[in-house]
Amino acid sequence: MTVERYLRLIAGFFVMLSVALGYWVNPAWFLFTAFVGVNLFQSAFTNWCPMMTFLRKAGVGTSPKLS
C-alpha cells in the first residue's frame, strides 16, 4: 500500500474510534474527531500531514507517477 492509502485508512480508523469513544465513554472524545478532520483539511492545501511523515519514516512508499 502507498502512503496515501495508509493515511486514509488510519484517518478513517481514528474518526470511527473517536466517534465510538465520544458516544460510549465521554463526549470530549469528539474533539479528537475534530482534530483529525482539521488535519485532513489542512493537508488538502499543504500536501503535508504529520502521519505522512511517520509513514514515510516507516518505509512506506508513495504512489508511482502515472504517465
mmJSON file of the N, C-alpha and C atoms, coordinates in Angstrom:
{"data_MODEL":{"atom_site":{
"group_PDB":["ATOM","ATOM","ATOM","ATOM","ATOM","ATOM","ATOM","ATOM","ATOM","ATOM","ATOM","ATOM","ATOM","ATOM","ATOM","ATOM","ATOM","ATOM","ATOM","ATOM","ATOM","ATOM","ATOM","ATOM","ATOM","ATOM","ATOM","ATOM","ATOM","ATOM","ATOM","ATOM","ATOM","ATOM","ATOM","ATOM","ATOM","ATOM","ATOM","ATOM","ATOM","ATOM","ATOM","ATOM","ATOM","ATOM","ATOM","ATOM","ATOM","ATOM","ATOM","ATOM","ATOM","ATOM","ATOM","ATOM","ATOM","ATOM","ATOM","ATOM","ATOM","ATOM","ATOM","ATOM","ATOM","ATOM","ATOM","ATOM","ATOM","ATOM","ATOM","ATOM","ATOM","ATOM","ATOM","ATOM","ATOM","ATOM","ATOM","ATOM","ATOM","ATOM","ATOM","ATOM","ATOM","ATOM","ATOM","ATOM","ATOM","ATOM","ATOM","ATOM","ATOM","ATOM","ATOM","ATOM","ATOM","ATOM","ATOM","ATOM","ATOM","ATOM","ATOM","ATOM","ATOM","ATOM","ATOM","ATOM","ATOM","ATOM","ATOM","ATOM","ATOM","ATOM","ATOM","ATOM","ATOM","ATOM","ATOM","ATOM","ATOM","ATOM","ATOM","ATOM","ATOM","ATOM","ATOM","ATOM","ATOM","ATOM","ATOM","ATOM","ATOM","ATOM","ATOM","ATOM","ATOM","ATOM","ATOM","ATOM","ATOM","ATOM","ATOM","ATOM","ATOM","ATOM","ATOM","ATOM","ATOM","ATOM","ATOM","ATOM","ATOM","ATOM","ATOM","ATOM","ATOM","ATOM","ATOM","ATOM","ATOM","ATOM","ATOM","ATOM","ATOM","ATOM","ATOM","ATOM","ATOM","ATOM","ATOM","ATOM","ATOM","ATOM","ATOM","ATOM","ATOM","ATOM","ATOM","ATOM","ATOM","ATOM","ATOM","ATOM","ATOM","ATOM","ATOM","ATOM","ATOM","ATOM","ATOM","ATOM","ATOM","ATOM","ATOM","ATOM","ATOM","ATOM","ATOM","ATOM","ATOM"],
"id":[1,2,3,4,5,6,7,8,9,10,11,12,13,14,15,16,17,18,19,20,21,22,23,24,25,26,27,28,29,30,31,32,33,34,35,36,37,38,39,40,41,42,43,44,45,46,47,48,49,50,51,52,53,54,55,56,57,58,59,60,61,62,63,64,65,66,67,68,69,70,71,72,73,74,75,76,77,78,79,80,81,82,83,84,85,86,87,88,89,90,91,92,93,94,95,96,97,98,99,100,101,102,103,104,105,106,107,108,109,110,111,112,113,114,115,116,117,118,119,120,121,122,123,124,125,126,127,128,129,130,131,132,133,134,135,136,137,138,139,140,141,142,143,144,145,146,147,148,149,150,151,152,153,154,155,156,157,158,159,160,161,162,163,164,165,166,167,168,169,170,171,172,173,174,175,176,177,178,179,180,181,182,183,184,185,186,187,188,189,190,191,192,193,194,195,196,197,198,199,200,201],
"type_symbol":["N","C","C","N","C","C","N","C","C","N","C","C","N","C","C","N","C","C","N","C","C","N","C","C","N","C","C","N","C","C","N","C","C","N","C","C","N","C","C","N","C","C","N","C","C","N","C","C","N","C","C","N","C","C","N","C","C","N","C","C","N","C","C","N","C","C","N","C","C","N","C","C","N","C","C","N","C","C","N","C","C","N","C","C","N","C","C","N","C","C","N","C","C","N","C","C","N","C","C","N","C","C","N","C","C","N","C","C","N","C","C","N","C","C","N","C","C","N","C","C","N","C","C","N","C","C","N","C","C","N","C","C","N","C","C","N","C","C","N","C","C","N","C","C","N","C","C","N","C","C","N","C","C","N","C","C","N","C","C","N","C","C","N","C","C","N","C","C","N","C","C","N","C","C","N","C","C","N","C","C","N","C","C","N","C","C","N","C","C","N","C","C","N","C","C","N","C","C","N","C","C"],
"label_atom_id":["N","CA","C","N","CA","C","N","CA","C","N","CA","C","N","CA","C","N","CA","C","N","CA","C","N","CA","C","N","CA","C","N","CA","C","N","CA","C","N","CA","C","N","CA","C","N","CA","C","N","CA","C","N","CA","C","N","CA","C","N","CA","C","N","CA","C","N","CA","C","N","CA","C","N","CA","C","N","CA","C","N","CA","C","N","CA","C","N","CA","C","N","CA","C","N","CA","C","N","CA","C","N","CA","C","N","CA","C","N","CA","C","N","CA","C","N","CA","C","N","CA","C","N","CA","C","N","CA","C","N","CA","C","N","CA","C","N","CA","C","N","CA","C","N","CA","C","N","CA","C","N","CA","C","N","CA","C","N","CA","C","N","CA","C","N","CA","C","N","CA","C","N","CA","C","N","CA","C","N","CA","C","N","CA","C","N","CA","C","N","CA","C","N","CA","C","N","CA","C","N","CA","C","N","CA","C","N","CA","C","N","CA","C","N","CA","C","N","CA","C","N","CA","C","N","CA","C","N","CA","C","N","CA","C"],
"label_alt_id":[null,null,null,null,null,null,null,null,null,null,null,null,null,null,null,null,null,null,null,null,null,null,null,null,null,null,null,null,null,null,null,null,null,null,null,null,null,null,null,null,null,null,null,null,null,null,null,null,null,null,null,null,null,null,null,null,null,null,null,null,null,null,null,null,null,null,null,null,null,null,null,null,null,null,null,null,null,null,null,null,null,null,null,null,null,null,null,null,null,null,null,null,null,null,null,null,null,null,null,null,null,null,null,null,null,null,null,null,null,null,null,null,null,null,null,null,null,null,null,null,null,null,null,null,null,null,null,null,null,null,null,null,null,null,null,null,null,null,null,null,null,null,null,null,null,null,null,null,null,null,null,null,null,null,null,null,null,null,null,null,null,null,null,null,null,null,null,null,null,null,null,null,null,null,null,null,null,null,null,null,null,null,null,null,null,null,null,null,null,null,null,null,null,null,null,null,null,null,null,null,null],
"label_comp_id":["MET","MET","MET","THR","THR","THR","VAL","VAL","VAL","GLU","GLU","GLU","ARG","ARG","ARG","TYR","TYR","TYR","LEU","LEU","LEU","ARG","ARG","ARG","LEU","LEU","LEU","ILE","ILE","ILE","ALA","ALA","ALA","GLY","GLY","GLY","PHE","PHE","PHE","PHE","PHE","PHE","VAL","VAL","VAL","MET","MET","MET","LEU","LEU","LEU","SER","SER","SER","VAL","VAL","VAL","ALA","ALA","ALA","LEU","LEU","LEU","GLY","GLY","GLY","TYR","TYR","TYR","TRP","TRP","TRP","VAL","VAL","VAL","ASN","ASN","ASN","PRO","PRO","PRO","ALA","ALA","ALA","TRP","TRP","TRP","PHE","PHE","PHE","LEU","LEU","LEU","PHE","PHE","PHE","THR","THR","THR","ALA","ALA","ALA","PHE","PHE","PHE","VAL","VAL","VAL","GLY","GLY","GLY","VAL","VAL","VAL","ASN","ASN","ASN","LEU","LEU","LEU","PHE","PHE","PHE","GLN","GLN","GLN","SER","SER","SER","ALA","ALA","ALA","PHE","PHE","PHE","THR","THR","THR","ASN","ASN","ASN","TRP","TRP","TRP","CYS","CYS","CYS","PRO","PRO","PRO","MET","MET","MET","MET","MET","MET","THR","THR","THR","PHE","PHE","PHE","LEU","LEU","LEU","ARG","ARG","ARG","LYS","LYS","LYS","ALA","ALA","ALA","GLY","GLY","GLY","VAL","VAL","VAL","GLY","GLY","GLY","THR","THR","THR","SER","SER","SER","PRO","PRO","PRO","LYS","LYS","LYS","LEU","LEU","LEU","SER","SER","SER"],
"label_asym_id":["A","A","A","A","A","A","A","A","A","A","A","A","A","A","A","A","A","A","A","A","A","A","A","A","A","A","A","A","A","A","A","A","A","A","A","A","A","A","A","A","A","A","A","A","A","A","A","A","A","A","A","A","A","A","A","A","A","A","A","A","A","A","A","A","A","A","A","A","A","A","A","A","A","A","A","A","A","A","A","A","A","A","A","A","A","A","A","A","A","A","A","A","A","A","A","A","A","A","A","A","A","A","A","A","A","A","A","A","A","A","A","A","A","A","A","A","A","A","A","A","A","A","A","A","A","A","A","A","A","A","A","A","A","A","A","A","A","A","A","A","A","A","A","A","A","A","A","A","A","A","A","A","A","A","A","A","A","A","A","A","A","A","A","A","A","A","A","A","A","A","A","A","A","A","A","A","A","A","A","A","A","A","A","A","A","A","A","A","A","A","A","A","A","A","A","A","A","A","A","A","A"],
"label_entity_id":["1","1","1","1","1","1","1","1","1","1","1","1","1","1","1","1","1","1","1","1","1","1","1","1","1","1","1","1","1","1","1","1","1","1","1","1","1","1","1","1","1","1","1","1","1","1","1","1","1","1","1","1","1","1","1","1","1","1","1","1","1","1","1","1","1","1","1","1","1","1","1","1","1","1","1","1","1","1","1","1","1","1","1","1","1","1","1","1","1","1","1","1","1","1","1","1","1","1","1","1","1","1","1","1","1","1","1","1","1","1","1","1","1","1","1","1","1","1","1","1","1","1","1","1","1","1","1","1","1","1","1","1","1","1","1","1","1","1","1","1","1","1","1","1","1","1","1","1","1","1","1","1","1","1","1","1","1","1","1","1","1","1","1","1","1","1","1","1","1","1","1","1","1","1","1","1","1","1","1","1","1","1","1","1","1","1","1","1","1","1","1","1","1","1","1","1","1","1","1","1","1"],
"label_seq_id":[1,1,1,2,2,2,3,3,3,4,4,4,5,5,5,6,6,6,7,7,7,8,8,8,9,9,9,10,10,10,11,11,11,12,12,12,13,13,13,14,14,14,15,15,15,16,16,16,17,17,17,18,18,18,19,19,19,20,20,20,21,21,21,22,22,22,23,23,23,24,24,24,25,25,25,26,26,26,27,27,27,28,28,28,29,29,29,30,30,30,31,31,31,32,32,32,33,33,33,34,34,34,35,35,35,36,36,36,37,37,37,38,38,38,39,39,39,40,40,40,41,41,41,42,42,42,43,43,43,44,44,44,45,45,45,46,46,46,47,47,47,48,48,48,49,49,49,50,50,50,51,51,51,52,52,52,53,53,53,54,54,54,55,55,55,56,56,56,57,57,57,58,58,58,59,59,59,60,60,60,61,61,61,62,62,62,63,63,63,64,64,64,65,65,65,66,66,66,67,67,67],
"pdbx_PDB_ins_code":[null,null,null,null,null,null,null,null,null,null,null,null,null,null,null,null,null,null,null,null,null,null,null,null,null,null,null,null,null,null,null,null,null,null,null,null,null,null,null,null,null,null,null,null,null,null,null,null,null,null,null,null,null,null,null,null,null,null,null,null,null,null,null,null,null,null,null,null,null,null,null,null,null,null,null,null,null,null,null,null,null,null,null,null,null,null,null,null,null,null,null,null,null,null,null,null,null,null,null,null,null,null,null,null,null,null,null,null,null,null,null,null,null,null,null,null,null,null,null,null,null,null,null,null,null,null,null,null,null,null,null,null,null,null,null,null,null,null,null,null,null,null,null,null,null,null,null,null,null,null,null,null,null,null,null,null,null,null,null,null,null,null,null,null,null,null,null,null,null,null,null,null,null,null,null,null,null,null,null,null,null,null,null,null,null,null,null,null,null,null,null,null,null,null,null,null,null,null,null,null,null],
"Cartn_x":[0.841,0.0,0.885,0.305,1.03,0.741,1.512,1.314,-0.107,-0.591,-1.922,-3.015,-2.871,-3.88,-3.817,-2.593,-2.454,-3.03,-2.793,-3.3,-4.821,-5.484,-6.945,-7.423,-6.724,-7.086,-6.97,-5.86,-5.626,-6.58,-6.795,-7.717,-9.135,-9.568,-10.897,-11.023,-9.987,-9.998,-10.083,-9.258,-9.278,-10.634,-11.244,-12.56,-13.593,-13.633,-14.609,-14.368,-13.104,-12.778,-13.186,-12.871,-13.192,-14.698,-15.427,-16.885,-17.456,-16.957,-17.43,-17.09,-15.873,-15.489,-16.289,-16.564,-17.374,-18.801,-19.314,-20.696,-20.796,-19.874,-19.999,-19.171,-18.117,-17.242,-17.393,-17.043,-17.068,-17.153,-18.078,-18.221,-16.969,-16.04,-14.804,-13.992,-14.224,-13.53,-13.886,-14.997,-15.364,-14.358,-13.623,-12.57,-11.468,-11.196,-10.21,-10.706,-12.01,-12.601,-12.376,-12.605,-12.391,-10.917,-10.018,-8.577,-8.186,-8.698,-8.404,-8.961,-10.171,-10.778,-9.998,-9.537,-8.745,-7.43,-6.797,-5.555,-5.79,-6.877,-7.186,-7.463,-8.168,-8.491,-7.222,-6.335,-5.118,-4.201,-4.209,-3.339,-3.797,-5.06,-5.543,-4.905,-4.572,-3.976,-2.454,-1.876,-0.419,0.267,-0.504,0.031,1.002,0.793,1.608,0.702,0.964,0.225,1.238,1.153,2.113,2.167,1.04,1.03,1.805,1.787,2.559,4.052,4.514,5.916,6.271,5.402,5.643,5.643,4.712,4.63,5.852,6.318,7.498,8.737,8.852,9.983,9.896,8.672,8.49,8.766,9.043,9.413,8.273,7.136,6.004,6.258,6.107,6.399,5.232,5.523,4.493,3.972,2.882,2.297,3.166,3.266,4.077,3.384,4.181,3.633,3.062,1.872,1.242,1.661,2.004,2.447,1.3],
"Cartn_y":[-1.187,0.0,1.25,2.34,3.607,4.478,5.538,6.487,7.034,7.377,7.969,7.004,5.733,4.747,4.48,4.378,4.201,5.399,6.594,7.8,7.775,7.407,7.305,6.238,5.107,4.014,4.445,5.058,5.476,6.587,7.566,8.664,8.129,7.234,6.642,5.868,5.113,4.37,5.311,6.376,7.333,8.024,8.369,9.014,8.062,6.827,5.862,5.544,5.403,5.133,6.288,7.515,8.664,8.924,8.625,8.749,7.726,6.502,5.472,5.84,6.306,6.709,7.917,8.841,10.003,9.628,8.628,8.194,7.372,6.403,5.469,5.812,6.626,6.886,8.315,9.278,10.674,11.554,12.519,13.387,14.197,14.329,15.068,14.398,13.109,12.418,12.984,13.683,14.29,15.376,15.909,16.867,16.2,14.936,14.206,14.019,13.773,13.679,14.985,16.1,17.41,17.616,17.172,17.286,16.533,15.32,14.537,15.257,15.782,16.498,17.737,18.497,19.696,19.32,18.247,17.801,17.376,16.676,16.285,17.506,18.477,19.701,20.467,20.67,21.43,20.654,19.313,18.545,18.623,18.918,19.084,20.309,21.313,22.538,22.513,21.846,21.878,20.617,19.558,18.248,17.722,18.068,17.575,17.244,16.122,15.686,15.004,15.199,14.552,13.027,12.406,10.956,10.543,11.374,11.061,11.011,11.888,11.892,10.592,10.151,8.894,7.701,7.695,6.58,6.514,7.652,7.661,7.204,7.62,7.167,5.669,5.119,3.684,2.898,3.606,2.937,2.69,3.298,3.137,4.011,3.446,4.169,5.03,5.962,6.806,6.139,6.658,6.077,6.43,5.518,5.814,6.866,7.659,8.682,8.012,8.448,7.898,8.728,8.088,8.802,9.108],
"Cartn_z":[0.0,0.0,0.0,-0.414,-0.506,0.72,0.856,1.961,1.935,0.762,0.641,1.113,0.751,1.152,2.662,3.205,4.644,5.391,4.859,5.506,5.576,4.5,4.502,5.477,5.501,6.403,7.864,8.218,9.599,9.996,9.123,9.434,9.632,8.77,8.925,10.219,10.57,11.825,13.022,13.014,14.125,14.257,13.13,13.176,13.775,13.291,13.802,15.28,15.669,17.068,17.968,17.552,18.402,18.468,17.404,17.463,18.441,18.381,19.31,20.752,20.982,22.332,22.804,21.898,22.26,22.613,21.96,22.212,23.49,23.664,24.78,26.014,25.878,27.016,27.526,26.679,27.113,25.866,25.851,24.673,24.336,25.244,24.962,23.852,23.591,22.508,21.143,21.036,19.753,19.354,20.314,19.989,19.168,19.447,18.645,17.218,17.071,15.733,14.972,15.649,15.03,14.676,15.532,15.276,14.004,13.846,12.643,11.408,11.518,10.399,10.01,10.985,10.704,10.025,10.485,9.847,8.407,8.141,6.767,5.902,6.464,5.737,5.362,6.33,6.03,5.097,5.18,4.293,2.836,2.617,1.246,0.59,1.387,0.848,0.867,1.867,2.023,1.528,1.288,0.899,1.937,3.204,4.301,5.48,6.096,7.273,8.186,9.495,10.391,10.209,9.973,9.796,8.546,7.51,6.306,6.617,7.479,7.886,8.593,9.519,10.239,9.283,8.353,7.418,6.509,6.045,5.184,5.943,7.222,8.037,8.306,8.284,8.482,7.207,6.108,4.873,3.903,4.14,3.215,2.0,0.806,-0.428,-0.884,-1.755,-2.349,-3.611,-4.136,-5.344,-6.54,-7.485,-8.688,-9.541,-10.23,-11.128,-12.364,-12.735,-13.938,-15.148,-16.219,-17.437,-18.324],
"occupancy":[1.0,1.0,1.0,1.0,1.0,1.0,1.0,1.0,1.0,1.0,1.0,1.0,1.0,1.0,1.0,1.0,1.0,1.0,1.0,1.0,1.0,1.0,1.0,1.0,1.0,1.0,1.0,1.0,1.0,1.0,1.0,1.0,1.0,1.0,1.0,1.0,1.0,1.0,1.0,1.0,1.0,1.0,1.0,1.0,1.0,1.0,1.0,1.0,1.0,1.0,1.0,1.0,1.0,1.0,1.0,1.0,1.0,1.0,1.0,1.0,1.0,1.0,1.0,1.0,1.0,1.0,1.0,1.0,1.0,1.0,1.0,1.0,1.0,1.0,1.0,1.0,1.0,1.0,1.0,1.0,1.0,1.0,1.0,1.0,1.0,1.0,1.0,1.0,1.0,1.0,1.0,1.0,1.0,1.0,1.0,1.0,1.0,1.0,1.0,1.0,1.0,1.0,1.0,1.0,1.0,1.0,1.0,1.0,1.0,1.0,1.0,1.0,1.0,1.0,1.0,1.0,1.0,1.0,1.0,1.0,1.0,1.0,1.0,1.0,1.0,1.0,1.0,1.0,1.0,1.0,1.0,1.0,1.0,1.0,1.0,1.0,1.0,1.0,1.0,1.0,1.0,1.0,1.0,1.0,1.0,1.0,1.0,1.0,1.0,1.0,1.0,1.0,1.0,1.0,1.0,1.0,1.0,1.0,1.0,1.0,1.0,1.0,1.0,1.0,1.0,1.0,1.0,1.0,1.0,1.0,1.0,1.0,1.0,1.0,1.0,1.0,1.0,1.0,1.0,1.0,1.0,1.0,1.0,1.0,1.0,1.0,1.0,1.0,1.0,1.0,1.0,1.0,1.0,1.0,1.0,1.0,1.0,1.0,1.0,1.0,1.0],
"B_iso_or_equiv":[0.0,0.0,0.0,0.0,0.0,0.0,0.0,0.0,0.0,0.0,0.0,0.0,0.0,0.0,0.0,0.0,0.0,0.0,0.0,0.0,0.0,0.0,0.0,0.0,0.0,0.0,0.0,0.0,0.0,0.0,0.0,0.0,0.0,0.0,0.0,0.0,0.0,0.0,0.0,0.0,0.0,0.0,0.0,0.0,0.0,0.0,0.0,0.0,0.0,0.0,0.0,0.0,0.0,0.0,0.0,0.0,0.0,0.0,0.0,0.0,0.0,0.0,0.0,0.0,0.0,0.0,0.0,0.0,0.0,0.0,0.0,0.0,0.0,0.0,0.0,0.0,0.0,0.0,0.0,0.0,0.0,0.0,0.0,0.0,0.0,0.0,0.0,0.0,0.0,0.0,0.0,0.0,0.0,0.0,0.0,0.0,0.0,0.0,0.0,0.0,0.0,0.0,0.0,0.0,0.0,0.0,0.0,0.0,0.0,0.0,0.0,0.0,0.0,0.0,0.0,0.0,0.0,0.0,0.0,0.0,0.0,0.0,0.0,0.0,0.0,0.0,0.0,0.0,0.0,0.0,0.0,0.0,0.0,0.0,0.0,0.0,0.0,0.0,0.0,0.0,0.0,0.0,0.0,0.0,0.0,0.0,0.0,0.0,0.0,0.0,0.0,0.0,0.0,0.0,0.0,0.0,0.0,0.0,0.0,0.0,0.0,0.0,0.0,0.0,0.0,0.0,0.0,0.0,0.0,0.0,0.0,0.0,0.0,0.0,0.0,0.0,0.0,0.0,0.0,0.0,0.0,0.0,0.0,0.0,0.0,0.0,0.0,0.0,0.0,0.0,0.0,0.0,0.0,0.0,0.0,0.0,0.0,0.0,0.0,0.0,0.0],
"pdbx_formal_charge":[null,null,null,null,null,null,null,null,null,null,null,null,null,null,null,null,null,null,null,null,null,null,null,null,null,null,null,null,null,null,null,null,null,null,null,null,null,null,null,null,null,null,null,null,null,null,null,null,null,null,null,null,null,null,null,null,null,null,null,null,null,null,null,null,null,null,null,null,null,null,null,null,null,null,null,null,null,null,null,null,null,null,null,null,null,null,null,null,null,null,null,null,null,null,null,null,null,null,null,null,null,null,null,null,null,null,null,null,null,null,null,null,null,null,null,null,null,null,null,null,null,null,null,null,null,null,null,null,null,null,null,null,null,null,null,null,null,null,null,null,null,null,null,null,null,null,null,null,null,null,null,null,null,null,null,null,null,null,null,null,null,null,null,null,null,null,null,null,null,null,null,null,null,null,null,null,null,null,null,null,null,null,null,null,null,null,null,null,null,null,null,null,null,null,null,null,null,null,null,null,null],
"auth_seq_id":[1,1,1,2,2,2,3,3,3,4,4,4,5,5,5,6,6,6,7,7,7,8,8,8,9,9,9,10,10,10,11,11,11,12,12,12,13,13,13,14,14,14,15,15,15,16,16,16,17,17,17,18,18,18,19,19,19,20,20,20,21,21,21,22,22,22,23,23,23,24,24,24,25,25,25,26,26,26,27,27,27,28,28,28,29,29,29,30,30,30,31,31,31,32,32,32,33,33,33,34,34,34,35,35,35,36,36,36,37,37,37,38,38,38,39,39,39,40,40,40,41,41,41,42,42,42,43,43,43,44,44,44,45,45,45,46,46,46,47,47,47,48,48,48,49,49,49,50,50,50,51,51,51,52,52,52,53,53,53,54,54,54,55,55,55,56,56,56,57,57,57,58,58,58,59,59,59,60,60,60,61,61,61,62,62,62,63,63,63,64,64,64,65,65,65,66,66,66,67,67,67],
"auth_comp_id":["MET","MET","MET","THR","THR","THR","VAL","VAL","VAL","GLU","GLU","GLU","ARG","ARG","ARG","TYR","TYR","TYR","LEU","LEU","LEU","ARG","ARG","ARG","LEU","LEU","LEU","ILE","ILE","ILE","ALA","ALA","ALA","GLY","GLY","GLY","PHE","PHE","PHE","PHE","PHE","PHE","VAL","VAL","VAL","MET","MET","MET","LEU","LEU","LEU","SER","SER","SER","VAL","VAL","VAL","ALA","ALA","ALA","LEU","LEU","LEU","GLY","GLY","GLY","TYR","TYR","TYR","TRP","TRP","TRP","VAL","VAL","VAL","ASN","ASN","ASN","PRO","PRO","PRO","ALA","ALA","ALA","TRP","TRP","TRP","PHE","PHE","PHE","LEU","LEU","LEU","PHE","PHE","PHE","THR","THR","THR","ALA","ALA","ALA","PHE","PHE","PHE","VAL","VAL","VAL","GLY","GLY","GLY","VAL","VAL","VAL","ASN","ASN","ASN","LEU","LEU","LEU","PHE","PHE","PHE","GLN","GLN","GLN","SER","SER","SER","ALA","ALA","ALA","PHE","PHE","PHE","THR","THR","THR","ASN","ASN","ASN","TRP","TRP","TRP","CYS","CYS","CYS","PRO","PRO","PRO","MET","MET","MET","MET","MET","MET","THR","THR","THR","PHE","PHE","PHE","LEU","LEU","LEU","ARG","ARG","ARG","LYS","LYS","LYS","ALA","ALA","ALA","GLY","GLY","GLY","VAL","VAL","VAL","GLY","GLY","GLY","THR","THR","THR","SER","SER","SER","PRO","PRO","PRO","LYS","LYS","LYS","LEU","LEU","LEU","SER","SER","SER"],
"auth_asym_id":["A","A","A","A","A","A","A","A","A","A","A","A","A","A","A","A","A","A","A","A","A","A","A","A","A","A","A","A","A","A","A","A","A","A","A","A","A","A","A","A","A","A","A","A","A","A","A","A","A","A","A","A","A","A","A","A","A","A","A","A","A","A","A","A","A","A","A","A","A","A","A","A","A","A","A","A","A","A","A","A","A","A","A","A","A","A","A","A","A","A","A","A","A","A","A","A","A","A","A","A","A","A","A","A","A","A","A","A","A","A","A","A","A","A","A","A","A","A","A","A","A","A","A","A","A","A","A","A","A","A","A","A","A","A","A","A","A","A","A","A","A","A","A","A","A","A","A","A","A","A","A","A","A","A","A","A","A","A","A","A","A","A","A","A","A","A","A","A","A","A","A","A","A","A","A","A","A","A","A","A","A","A","A","A","A","A","A","A","A","A","A","A","A","A","A","A","A","A","A","A","A"],
"auth_atom_id":["N","CA","C","N","CA","C","N","CA","C","N","CA","C","N","CA","C","N","CA","C","N","CA","C","N","CA","C","N","CA","C","N","CA","C","N","CA","C","N","CA","C","N","CA","C","N","CA","C","N","CA","C","N","CA","C","N","CA","C","N","CA","C","N","CA","C","N","CA","C","N","CA","C","N","CA","C","N","CA","C","N","CA","C","N","CA","C","N","CA","C","N","CA","C","N","CA","C","N","CA","C","N","CA","C","N","CA","C","N","CA","C","N","CA","C","N","CA","C","N","CA","C","N","CA","C","N","CA","C","N","CA","C","N","CA","C","N","CA","C","N","CA","C","N","CA","C","N","CA","C","N","CA","C","N","CA","C","N","CA","C","N","CA","C","N","CA","C","N","CA","C","N","CA","C","N","CA","C","N","CA","C","N","CA","C","N","CA","C","N","CA","C","N","CA","C","N","CA","C","N","CA","C","N","CA","C","N","CA","C","N","CA","C","N","CA","C","N","CA","C","N","CA","C","N","CA","C","N","CA","C","N","CA","C"],
"pdbx_PDB_model_num":[1,1,1,1,1,1,1,1,1,1,1,1,1,1,1,1,1,1,1,1,1,1,1,1,1,1,1,1,1,1,1,1,1,1,1,1,1,1,1,1,1,1,1,1,1,1,1,1,1,1,1,1,1,1,1,1,1,1,1,1,1,1,1,1,1,1,1,1,1,1,1,1,1,1,1,1,1,1,1,1,1,1,1,1,1,1,1,1,1,1,1,1,1,1,1,1,1,1,1,1,1,1,1,1,1,1,1,1,1,1,1,1,1,1,1,1,1,1,1,1,1,1,1,1,1,1,1,1,1,1,1,1,1,1,1,1,1,1,1,1,1,1,1,1,1,1,1,1,1,1,1,1,1,1,1,1,1,1,1,1,1,1,1,1,1,1,1,1,1,1,1,1,1,1,1,1,1,1,1,1,1,1,1,1,1,1,1,1,1,1,1,1,1,1,1,1,1,1,1,1,1]
}}}
